[in-house]
Amino acid sequence: MAHVQSMSEARYNRIRELLSKRQPDLTLFLEEVNKPHNVSAVIRTADAVGIHRIHAVAKGERSLRKGTAMGSQIWVDTQFHENSTEAVSHLKSLGMQVLVTHLDDNAVDFRTIDYTQPTAIIMGQEKFGATEEAVALADQSIIIPMVGMVQSLNVSVAAATILYEAQRQRNNAKMYSTCRLPEQEAQKILFEGGFPILHKICIERNLPFPFINENGEIAADTDWWKAIQYSAV
């Protein structure tokens, strides 16, 4: 007997709509941003502007993962790196301009940057900001002009300010009008977002993810269903 497992039409359409606006060539690099409330706020903003994946270097990876709780890790993936050199090298290998929020003699107003180009933005640690290593590796330092007594914004507020400028520019350039996320990546999110229990079993048993068809159904053969042992869920 064939297995039929599907998500609701409304949920399938909602996830597909989200995926159609993802910006795979816009990202953040969180350099030792470890406070869970800041991480959570940053990831919520990343999701809101269509970021597909962020990057991170964290001394306490467990602490960073706490900040991606409440399901946000489904919609915004986090790729961890050993150090900033590795992270920036990876981002540049993807053809991205790498910006860093840092006040120095070469820093420019964040609004002067062309964010329609493939872009990665380094957000430094809450107390000390970006490391000297990250600043040296970046292509350009950017600042958010301030005229008050305080010298810097909270990292999550700074990230939101910059990302919404990037969203504004990309929206004007109609970069949200067509789907830019590879279907292979979209399939991963469709499965995890539509079938979280089965997704967890696949991870635990190292099973391949199935294809999700246009009806929101799992399209898998009998062998896959046997491996899942769905009746035992």
N, C-alpha and C positions, 0 to 999 in steps of 0.2 A: 504493500500500500504506500502510495506516495505521501511524503510529508509536505504539509503546507503551513508555513509560518510567516506571517506578515505583520507589519506595523500598520497603524491606521493611515488612511489616505491623507488626513490633515497633518499628521506628524511627518510623513514622507515628504509632502509638499513643503512643509516648513523647513525641514533640513535641507532640501534641495535649493530652496530660496536662499538660505544662509550660505550654502556652498557656492552659489552662483556669484556671490559678491566678495568672496575671499581674495586677498591680495598676497599671493605667494612670494612676491618680491619686495615686501615691506615687513620689517621685523624689528624687534628690540633685543638687545643683549644686556641682561641683568648681571652686572659684575658684583657679586657678593651682596646683593640685596636680599637680606634674609628674614626680615620681620614679616611674619605671615600676613598681617593686615595690609602692609604695603604691597606685597606680592599679589594678594587677592585683588586689590584695587587696580593694580597695573594690568593684570590679566583680564579683568572685566572690561577695561578700556580697550585693550588689544582686541578682544572679541567684538566690541561695539564698532570698531573701525574696520573690521574685516581681516585682521591678522590671522594667518593660519598657524604659524609656529614662531615661538620665541626661543631665545638661546640664553644659557645661564652658566655662570661659574659660581659655585657656592661652597663655602667651607662646611656648612651644615646642610647637605642636600635634603635631609629629612625635614628640616625647618622650612626649606623652600617648598617642598611638596605639600606641607600643611596649608600653605597659602593658595594652593591650587585645588583645594577641596571644594565641596558643594557642586561637583560636576563640571567645573570650568575646564578641567583637563581634557574633557571630551572634545570641546570645541576649539581650544587653543593648545596645541602640542608644545611640550617643553623639551628641547634638546640640550643635554648637559655636556659641558666640555671640561677638560682637565685644568686648563688655565686660559688666560686671556689671549696669549699668543696663538694657541690652537684655535680658539673661537674666532678671532679676527681673521686668521688665515683662511678658515673655512668660509666665512662670510665673503671675503674678497674673491675666493675661488668661484663663488656663485655670481660674480660680476657686480657686487653691491658696493656703492659708496658707503664708507663707514664714518659716521658722525659720532662725536662724543660731547656730552654736556659738560663743559669745563670753561672756566674763566681764565683766559690767557691773552697775550698780545695779538694772537692770530684769530681769536674767536669772532664769529659774526652772528648777527641777529638770526635766530632760527627761522624767521619768516623769509629770509633771502635765499634759502635753499630750494632747489628743485626736487620735490619729493615724488614727482612722477617717474624719476629714475629709480632703478633698484636700490633700496636704501635700508641700512641697518643703523640703529641708534643705540649707542652705549649709555646706559644709565648706571651711575656709580653707586657705591655703598652709601647708606643713609647718612652716616656721620662724616665721613671723610671724602665722599665723592669718588670719581674715577681714579684709578691708580695711575702712576706715572707711566707704567707699561702700556696701559690702554690709550692714554693720551698720545703717546709716541706712535702707536700703531695706527691710530685713526687718520683718516684723510683730512678731516676738518673738525675744529672745535666750534660748538655753537652755544649761544647763551640766550636766556629769556630776559629781556631788559626789565629792570626793576628800579623803582624810584622811591621805595620806602626804606624803613630802617633795616628790615631783614635782608640778608645777603643771598638767600637761596630759598627755593620752594621745596616742599615735601616731594620725595621722588615720584610718588604716584600722581601728584598734581602736575609736576613738570612733564611727566610722560604723557598725561592726558592733553596738556596744552600743545605739545609738539605734534602728537598723533592726530589731533583734530585739524591742525594746519595741513598735515599730510593728506588727511581725508578730504579736506576742502579742495586742495589742488587736484587730487585724483578724481574726485567727483566732477569737477569742471572739465577734466580731460576725458570724461566718460569711461573711466577705467573700471567702473562698477557696473557697466551696462552689459558686458558679456562675461561668461564664466571663464576664469583664468586658472582655475585649479585643475591639475591633471586628474582624470577620472579615477586613476588608481588610488590617489589620496582621498578623493571623494568617497570611494567605496569603503575605505576604512572608517570614516566618520559615520557614514550611513549605517554600518553594521554596529558600531559601538553605541551610537546614539539611539538606534532603533531596537537593538536587541542586547541590552547591557548584561543580562545573565549569561546568554550564550557567548558573548564576547569574553566574559571573565573565564568561562570554561575553556575557550580556545587558548587564552593566554596560559592558563594553568597546565594544559595538556599539550601545549606547543602545536596546536592544530592550525591549519591555514584558515584564513577568513573566507567566507563564501561570498559569492556575487549577489548583490541586491538588485533585482530587476525593476522595471519601470512601474510595477504595481506595488512596490515596497515589500516584495516577497523574497525570502531566501531561496536562491536557485542553486541547490547542491544535490549531489548524487547520494545514493543509498549508503555508500561507504562512509561518507562524511557524517551522515546522521547516525550511523552505527557508532562511529568514533566519539561523537558528542554524547551518545546515550541519553538523548533528549528525554525519554520517558522517565529517567531517574531524577530529572531536575525538579 
